[in-house]
């Protein structure tokens, strides 16, 4: 669902481009549940890092498969698979940097050799891989992955599907998202804190902004969220479904103009703190209790446990007004070069299509499963201490089925970068949002082949 990057390693531009670029999974997500040292390990491109407690060598007499992923959250699942599988399979987990995983897979596919048996792909990259060859179509025999479609959340299934009907990767983790708030900071301002009461109050985005204005009036040093361009623009875009294309049609102007105008308005109203997400100021503001909320995905829970444990128990979450949305996701693919495809499929099935495999990652990291039967585990109906006893996992299970989905486009990442350039001009130079999105769309039409207005 993301990279090894610690919060301090993410640029604002990368975060703002999140709706279509390489940071679409909010790349801190996979830091979830890991120590700071573990997060920083592997941040640079490396050839492969052994993980303590895993079998990273071939085991004689077993079918050995190699699996590439960019952080230790796969550790929990691989350990469990190696202990429990009765197929005489040994999964060798090779940890690479986030960029390395995708770049090395592309290089291997171009060279015709060097790919692993199983490779993870992040949501911001899935469109590019779906648009080319080199990955097994998991709908074909012997995989027959179509048997699991009804058990999967709909939108990641669409994202992993190509325009010609192939399934190039199996959905693994998702990022159902909503509006988070600090109950202690709202209480100090004399505002409601109970999730049901706050949800009744926040029926529209304007209601959320009004809550931010009320908070600022009563506690001037506290803002409801850090950055309007991250906490308003991104959620409002993602409420319309991920990506910048409908088929080959570019939909930037119709999809992004209003959210960007709302973000600019929020900034002018002094509702946000005008602080870069993940930067030093953001970390300081979090520690000082100067930020009372955010719009972000489920995986943020364990990221905060690592980086801001002082906030544990103080957060609550509600569904976003005017539509549910998702931020982030990852998938497991089987490269065509692999020599152990059936064994690779057994691993992918276990990780993505069994409650045991999916929940082996949820419980230590908070990364949410795409496989709905996993939600039947009792943990989903239990109070979550991090959210002050709120049943947040149950709320995420209500959000996920309502997220709109679409087939990912090979040009999504490049389009996200182009849009990111224009977002910077809007924020830093005061460029008109409508003009910025028109210019972004024009540049996309010029630079990405085969797309139309």
C-alpha positions as CSV (number, residue, x, y, z in Angstrom):
1,X,0.0,0.0,0.0
2,X,3.0,2.2,0.0
3,X,6.6,2.6,0.6
4,X,9.2,2.6,3.3
5,X,9.2,6.3,3.4
6,X,9.0,7.9,6.9
7,X,6.7,11.0,7.1
8,X,9.6,13.3,6.8
9,X,10.6,11.9,3.4
10,X,7.4,12.8,1.6
11,X,7.2,16.1,-0.3
12,X,4.0,18.1,-0.4
13,X,4.0,17.9,-4.2
14,X,4.0,14.1,-4.0
15,X,1.1,14.2,-1.6
16,X,-0.8,16.6,-3.7
17,X,-0.3,14.5,-6.8
18,X,-1.6,11.5,-4.8
19,X,-4.9,11.2,-6.7
20,X,-3.1,10.1,-9.9
21,X,0.6,9.7,-9.4
22,X,3.0,7.3,-7.8
23,X,2.0,8.4,-4.3
24,X,-1.6,7.4,-4.9
25,X,-1.5,5.0,-2.0
26,X,-0.3,7.7,0.3
27,X,3.0,6.1,0.5
28,X,3.4,6.2,4.2
29,X,0.7,3.6,4.6
30,X,3.0,0.6,4.7
31,X,5.0,2.1,7.4
32,X,2.1,1.1,9.5
33,X,2.8,-1.0,12.5
34,X,6.6,-0.8,12.1
35,X,9.2,0.8,14.2
36,X,10.9,4.0,12.9
37,X,14.1,2.0,12.2
38,X,12.1,-0.5,10.2
39,X,10.5,2.2,8.2
40,X,13.8,3.8,7.4
41,X,15.4,0.5,6.5
42,X,15.2,0.0,2.7
43,X,14.2,3.6,1.9
44,X,17.0,3.7,-0.5
45,X,17.1,1.4,-3.5
46,X,18.7,-1.9,-2.5
47,X,19.1,-5.3,-4.2
48,X,17.2,-7.1,-1.5
49,X,17.1,-7.1,2.3
50,X,16.5,-10.2,4.4
51,X,13.9,-9.9,7.1
52,X,14.5,-11.4,10.5
53,X,12.3,-14.4,11.2
54,X,11.7,-15.3,7.6
55,X,13.1,-18.0,5.4
56,X,15.2,-16.0,2.9
57,X,17.1,-19.0,1.6
58,X,15.9,-21.8,-0.6
59,X,14.8,-24.9,1.3
60,X,15.8,-28.2,-0.2
61,X,13.0,-30.4,-1.2
62,X,10.4,-27.6,-1.4
63,X,9.2,-25.5,-4.2
64,X,10.9,-22.2,-3.6
65,X,9.2,-19.0,-4.7
66,X,10.5,-15.4,-4.5
67,X,8.2,-12.5,-3.5
68,X,9.1,-8.8,-3.9
69,X,7.6,-6.2,-1.6
70,X,8.7,-2.8,-0.3
71,X,8.2,-3.1,3.5
72,X,7.9,-5.5,6.4
73,X,4.1,-5.7,6.5
74,X,4.3,-8.7,4.2
75,X,6.5,-10.4,6.8
76,X,3.6,-11.4,9.0
77,X,1.8,-13.1,6.2
78,X,4.8,-14.8,4.7
79,X,5.8,-16.2,8.0
80,X,2.3,-17.6,8.5
81,X,2.1,-19.0,5.0
82,X,5.4,-20.9,5.4
83,X,4.2,-22.4,8.6
84,X,0.7,-23.4,7.5
85,X,0.8,-24.3,3.8
86,X,0.5,-28.0,3.0
87,X,1.7,-27.6,-0.6
88,X,5.4,-28.0,0.3
89,X,6.1,-24.4,-0.7
90,X,8.7,-22.1,0.7
91,X,8.1,-18.3,0.1
92,X,11.3,-16.3,0.1
93,X,10.5,-12.6,0.8
94,X,12.9,-10.2,-0.8
95,X,12.5,-6.6,0.5
96,X,13.2,-3.8,-2.0
97,X,12.7,-0.1,-2.0
98,X,9.3,1.1,-3.2
99,X,10.6,2.5,-6.4
100,X,12.9,-0.5,-6.9
101,X,10.0,-3.0,-6.8
102,X,8.3,-1.4,-9.7
103,X,11.3,-0.3,-11.7
104,X,13.0,-3.7,-11.4
105,X,9.8,-5.5,-12.5
106,X,9.6,-3.2,-15.5
107,X,13.2,-3.9,-16.4
108,X,12.8,-7.6,-16.0
109,X,9.7,-7.7,-18.2
110,X,11.6,-5.7,-20.9
111,X,14.7,-8.0,-20.6
112,X,12.7,-11.2,-20.6
113,X,14.3,-12.5,-17.3
114,X,14.9,-11.5,-13.7
115,X,11.3,-11.2,-12.5
116,X,10.2,-12.8,-9.2
117,X,7.5,-15.4,-8.9
118,X,5.2,-12.9,-7.1
119,X,5.5,-9.1,-7.2
120,X,3.4,-6.4,-5.4
121,X,2.2,-3.4,-7.3
122,X,0.9,-0.2,-5.7
123,X,-2.3,1.5,-6.7
124,X,-0.6,4.4,-8.4
125,X,1.3,2.0,-10.6
126,X,-1.3,-0.6,-11.4
127,X,-2.7,1.2,-14.5
128,X,0.7,1.2,-16.2
129,X,1.2,-2.5,-15.6
130,X,-2.4,-3.3,-16.7
131,X,-1.8,-1.6,-20.0
132,X,1.2,-3.8,-21.0
133,X,2.0,-7.5,-21.2
134,X,4.2,-9.5,-19.0
135,X,1.8,-10.4,-16.1
136,X,-0.3,-13.5,-15.9
137,X,-4.0,-13.0,-16.6
138,X,-5.4,-14.4,-13.3
139,X,-8.8,-15.1,-14.9
140,X,-7.2,-17.8,-17.0
141,X,-6.5,-21.4,-15.9
142,X,-5.0,-22.6,-13.7
143,X,-5.8,-19.5,-11.6
144,X,-9.4,-19.0,-12.3
145,X,-9.5,-16.0,-10.1
146,X,-13.0,-15.1,-11.2
147,X,-14.2,-17.4,-8.5
148,X,-13.2,-14.7,-5.9
149,X,-14.6,-11.6,-7.6
150,X,-17.9,-11.6,-5.6
151,X,-15.9,-11.8,-2.4
152,X,-13.7,-8.8,-3.3
153,X,-14.4,-5.1,-2.8
154,X,-15.5,-3.9,-6.3
155,X,-13.2,-0.9,-6.9
156,X,-9.8,-2.6,-6.5
157,X,-11.0,-5.5,-8.8
158,X,-11.7,-2.9,-11.5
159,X,-8.4,-1.2,-10.9
160,X,-6.5,-4.4,-11.4
161,X,-8.4,-5.1,-14.6
162,X,-7.2,-4.1,-18.0
163,X,-9.4,-2.4,-20.7
164,X,-9.4,-5.7,-22.6
165,X,-10.7,-7.7,-19.7
166,X,-7.6,-9.2,-18.1
167,X,-7.0,-9.3,-14.4
168,X,-3.3,-8.6,-14.0
169,X,-3.1,-8.7,-10.2
170,X,-5.1,-9.8,-7.2
171,X,-6.4,-7.0,-4.9
172,X,-4.8,-7.2,-1.5
173,X,-5.0,-4.1,0.7
174,X,-7.3,-1.1,0.4
175,X,-7.7,2.3,2.1
176,X,-11.3,3.1,3.0
177,X,-11.2,6.7,4.2
178,X,-13.1,9.3,6.1
179,X,-12.9,12.4,8.3
180,X,-10.8,12.0,11.5
181,X,-11.0,14.3,14.5
182,X,-9.4,14.6,17.9
183,X,-12.2,14.3,20.5
184,X,-10.0,15.9,23.2
185,X,-9.4,19.1,21.2
186,X,-13.0,19.4,20.1
187,X,-14.1,18.9,23.7
188,X,-11.7,21.7,24.9
189,X,-13.5,24.0,22.4
190,X,-16.9,23.0,23.7
191,X,-17.8,21.2,20.5
192,X,-19.5,17.8,20.2
193,X,-17.3,14.7,20.3
194,X,-19.5,11.7,20.0
195,X,-19.1,10.2,16.5
196,X,-22.9,9.8,16.0
197,X,-23.5,13.4,17.0
198,X,-20.6,14.7,14.9
199,X,-21.8,12.6,11.9
200,X,-25.3,14.2,12.2
201,X,-23.7,17.6,12.3
202,X,-21.5,17.0,9.3
203,X,-24.0,16.3,6.5
204,X,-22.1,18.3,3.8
205,X,-18.6,19.6,3.2
206,X,-19.7,23.0,4.2
207,X,-20.8,21.6,7.6
208,X,-17.2,20.3,8.0
209,X,-15.7,23.6,7.1
210,X,-18.1,25.4,9.5
211,X,-17.0,23.1,12.3
212,X,-13.4,24.2,11.5
213,X,-14.4,27.8,11.7
214,X,-16.2,27.2,15.1
215,X,-13.1,25.4,16.4
216,X,-10.8,28.3,15.3
217,X,-13.0,30.9,17.0
218,X,-12.9,29.1,20.3
219,X,-9.3,27.8,20.2
220,X,-7.4,30.1,17.8
221,X,-4.2,28.0,18.0
222,X,-5.9,24.8,16.8
223,X,-6.9,24.1,13.2
224,X,-9.3,21.4,12.1
225,X,-6.8,20.1,9.5
226,X,-3.4,20.8,8.2
227,X,-3.7,21.5,4.5
228,X,-6.8,22.3,2.4
229,X,-5.1,20.9,-0.7
230,X,-4.6,17.5,0.9
231,X,-7.5,17.4,3.3
232,X,-10.2,18.8,1.0
233,X,-9.1,18.5,-2.6
234,X,-7.9,14.9,-2.5
235,X,-10.9,13.5,-0.7
236,X,-13.4,15.4,-2.9
237,X,-11.6,14.1,-6.1
238,X,-11.4,10.5,-4.8
239,X,-15.1,10.6,-4.0
240,X,-15.6,10.4,-7.7
241,X,-13.5,7.3,-8.1
242,X,-9.7,7.0,-8.6
243,X,-7.9,8.0,-11.7
244,X,-8.0,10.7,-14.4
245,X,-9.7,8.9,-17.3
246,X,-13.0,7.3,-18.3
247,X,-11.8,4.8,-20.9
248,X,-9.4,7.0,-22.9
249,X,-11.3,10.2,-22.2
250,X,-9.5,12.7,-20.0
251,X,-11.8,14.0,-17.2
252,X,-9.5,16.3,-15.3
253,X,-11.5,19.5,-15.8
254,X,-14.9,18.0,-14.8
255,X,-13.4,16.0,-11.9
256,X,-10.9,18.3,-10.3
257,X,-12.0,21.9,-10.8
258,X,-14.7,22.1,-8.1
259,X,-12.5,20.3,-5.4
260,X,-9.6,22.6,-6.2
261,X,-11.9,25.7,-6.0
262,X,-13.2,24.5,-2.6
263,X,-9.7,24.0,-1.3
264,X,-8.7,27.5,-2.3
265,X,-11.8,28.9,-0.6
266,X,-11.0,26.9,2.6
267,X,-7.5,28.4,2.6
268,X,-8.8,31.9,2.2
269,X,-11.2,31.3,5.1
270,X,-8.2,30.4,7.3
271,X,-9.8,27.1,8.2
272,X,-6.7,25.0,7.6
273,X,-3.3,25.5,9.2
274,X,-1.4,25.9,5.9
275,X,1.1,23.2,7.0
276,X,2.7,20.7,4.7
277,X,1.5,17.1,5.4
278,X,4.4,14.9,6.6
279,X,6.9,17.8,6.9
280,X,8.6,19.0,10.1
281,X,5.9,21.6,10.8
282,X,3.2,18.9,10.5
283,X,5.0,16.6,13.0
284,X,5.5,19.5,15.4
285,X,1.8,20.6,15.1
286,X,0.7,17.0,15.8
287,X,2.8,16.8,18.9
288,X,1.6,20.2,20.1
289,X,-2.1,19.4,19.6
290,X,-2.5,22.1,16.9
291,X,-4.3,19.8,14.4
292,X,-7.7,18.5,15.4
293,X,-8.5,16.5,12.3
294,X,-7.7,15.2,8.8
295,X,-9.2,13.5,5.8
296,X,-7.3,10.2,5.4
297,X,-7.5,6.4,5.1
298,X,-7.8,3.6,7.6
299,X,-4.1,2.8,7.4
300,X,-3.3,6.1,9.1
301,X,-4.1,4.5,12.4
302,X,-0.9,2.5,12.6
303,X,1.2,5.3,11.0
304,X,0.2,7.5,13.9
305,X,0.8,4.7,16.4
306,X,4.4,4.7,15.2
307,X,5.0,8.4,14.8
308,X,2.6,10.0,17.2
309,X,1.7,7.5,19.9
310,X,0.7,10.4,22.2
311,X,-2.5,10.8,20.1
312,X,-3.6,7.2,20.6
313,X,-7.1,6.9,22.1
314,X,-8.0,10.5,21.2
315,X,-9.0,10.0,17.6
316,X,-12.6,9.4,16.3
317,X,-13.7,9.0,12.7
318,X,-16.8,9.6,10.7
319,X,-17.8,9.0,7.1
320,X,-17.0,11.8,4.7
321,X,-20.1,13.9,3.6
322,X,-21.4,13.6,0.1
323,X,-19.8,10.2,-0.6
324,X,-17.4,7.6,0.6
325,X,-13.9,7.3,-0.8
326,X,-10.7,5.4,-0.8
327,X,-7.0,6.4,-0.5
328,X,-4.4,3.7,-1.3
329,X,-4.2,0.1,-2.1
330,X,-1.8,-2.7,-3.3
331,X,-2.0,-5.8,-5.4
332,X,-0.1,-9.1,-5.9
333,X,0.8,-10.1,-9.5
334,X,2.4,-13.2,-11.0
335,X,4.9,-12.3,-13.8
336,X,4.8,-14.5,-16.8
337,X,8.6,-15.2,-16.5
338,X,8.1,-17.1,-13.3
339,X,8.9,-20.8,-13.3
340,X,6.7,-21.8,-10.3
341,X,3.4,-20.3,-11.3
342,X,1.2,-22.8,-9.5
343,X,3.1,-22.4,-6.3
344,X,3.0,-18.6,-6.7
345,X,-0.8,-18.8,-7.1
346,X,-1.1,-20.8,-3.9
347,X,0.8,-17.9,-2.1
348,X,-1.3,-15.2,-3.7
349,X,-4.5,-17.0,-2.9
350,X,-3.5,-17.4,0.7
351,X,-2.4,-13.8,1.1
352,X,-5.3,-12.2,-0.8
353,X,-8.2,-14.7,-0.7
354,X,-8.3,-16.2,2.8
355,X,-9.3,-14.5,6.1
356,X,-6.2,-15.9,7.8
357,X,-3.9,-14.4,5.2
358,X,-5.6,-11.0,5.1
359,X,-6.0,-10.6,8.8
360,X,-2.4,-11.6,9.4
361,X,-1.5,-8.2,8.1
362,X,-4.5,-6.3,9.4
363,X,-3.9,-7.1,13.1
364,X,-0.3,-5.8,13.4
365,X,-0.6,-3.0,10.8
366,X,-4.2,-1.8,10.4
367,X,-4.0,-2.2,6.6
368,X,-7.5,-3.1,5.5
369,X,-8.3,-6.2,3.4
370,X,-9.9,-6.1,0.0
371,X,-11.3,-9.6,0.7
372,X,-14.7,-9.2,2.4
373,X,-14.9,-12.6,4.1
374,X,-12.0,-11.5,6.2
375,X,-14.2,-8.9,7.8
376,X,-16.2,-11.7,9.5
377,X,-13.4,-12.0,12.1
378,X,-14.6,-10.9,15.5
379,X,-12.0,-8.2,15.6
380,X,-14.0,-6.1,13.1
381,X,-16.9,-5.7,15.6
382,X,-14.8,-4.9,18.6
383,X,-14.0,-1.5,20.0
384,X,-10.7,-0.1,18.8
385,X,-8.6,1.4,21.6
386,X,-6.8,3.8,19.3
387,X,-10.2,5.4,18.4
388,X,-11.3,5.7,22.1
389,X,-13.4,2.5,21.9
390,X,-15.1,3.4,18.7
391,X,-15.8,0.4,16.4
392,X,-13.8,1.9,13.6
393,X,-13.1,-1.3,11.8
394,X,-16.8,-1.8,11.4
395,X,-17.1,1.7,10.0
396,X,-14.5,1.0,7.4
397,X,-16.4,-2.1,6.3
398,X,-19.4,0.2,5.7
399,X,-17.3,2.7,3.7
400,X,-15.5,0.2,1.4
401,X,-18.5,-1.2,-0.5
402,X,-19.7,2.3,-1.5
403,X,-16.5,3.6,-3.0
404,X,-16.9,4.2,-6.8
405,X,-14.5,2.3,-9.0
406,X,-13.1,2.4,-12.5
407,X,-10.5,0.6,-14.7
408,X,-7.1,2.1,-14.1
409,X,-5.5,3.8,-17.0
410,X,-1.8,3.5,-18.1
411,X,-1.5,7.3,-18.1
412,X,-2.8,7.9,-14.6
413,X,0.7,8.3,-13.1
414,X,1.9,10.7,-15.7
415,X,-1.4,12.7,-15.5
416,X,-1.0,12.9,-11.8
417,X,2.5,14.5,-12.2
418,X,1.1,17.0,-14.7
419,X,-1.8,17.9,-12.4
420,X,0.7,18.2,-9.4
421,X,2.6,20.9,-11.3
422,X,-0.6,22.9,-11.7
423,X,-1.6,22.4,-8.1
424,X,1.7,23.9,-7.0
425,X,1.0,27.0,-9.2
426,X,-2.5,27.4,-7.7
427,X,-1.2,27.2,-4.1
428,X,2.1,29.1,-4.5
429,X,1.4,31.5,-7.3
430,X,-2.4,32.1,-6.9
431,X,-3.2,30.7,-10.3
432,X,-7.0,30.4,-11.0
433,X,-8.1,26.8,-10.3
434,X,-10.3,26.5,-13.3
435,X,-7.5,27.7,-15.6
436,X,-5.0,25.4,-13.9
437,X,-7.1,22.3,-14.5
438,X,-7.8,23.4,-18.2
439,X,-4.0,23.7,-18.7
440,X,-3.4,20.4,-17.0
441,X,-5.9,18.7,-19.3
442,X,-4.4,20.3,-22.3
443,X,-0.9,19.2,-21.3
444,X,-2.2,15.6,-20.7
445,X,-3.7,15.5,-24.2
446,X,-0.5,16.7,-25.7
447,X,1.9,14.3,-23.8
448,X,-0.1,11.1,-23.4
449,X,-0.8,9.2,-26.6
450,X,-4.2,7.8,-27.5
451,X,-6.3,9.9,-25.0
452,X,-9.1,12.2,-26.0
453,X,-10.9,15.2,-24.6
